[in-house]
Amino acid sequence: MERNQQENAGDGTRGGVLVTIGGRSYRLQGDDPEELRRLAAEVDRTIREIAGDRASPDDPRVVVLSALNVAAEREDLRRAAVLRIGRLRERLAALDARLAALEEAVVEGPSLRGED
């Protein structure tokens, strides 16, 4: 088992969860140890991906670029969510208008006097 996996193997019940990010160990505390491990692994992956073979994962420039990458991904997701919510609101308004028209037609009902 590699070092990162060994350190992340703790159960997180006492003293937090030990994770490795960019070659450094951190003890994190939170409500969901598994989520902390997943997030730490994602940050570590991003740092290592950006560092590649050219730089050290703990180089501050690599860490800053990684943070910018994560922020850009978050912003992309936020924008996509805002667009999706806008489309859903438009569809909801159209459905609401159709429902109102149907309710009005039911209230008025067909003419029983033979009138069209």
Sequence and secondary structure as in RCSB ss.txt:
>XXXX:A:sequence
MERNQQENAGDGTRGGVLVTIGGRSYRLQGDDPEELRRLAAEVDRTIREIAGDRASPDDPRVVVLSALNVAAERE
DLRRAAVLRIGRLRERLAALDARLAALEEAVVEGPSLRGED
>XXXX:A:secstr
  HHHHHTTS SSSS EEEEETTEEEEE  S HHHHHHHHHHHHHHHHHHHTTTS TT HHHHHHHHHHHHHHHH
HHHHHHHHHHHHHHHHHHHHHHHHHHHHHHHHH   SSS  
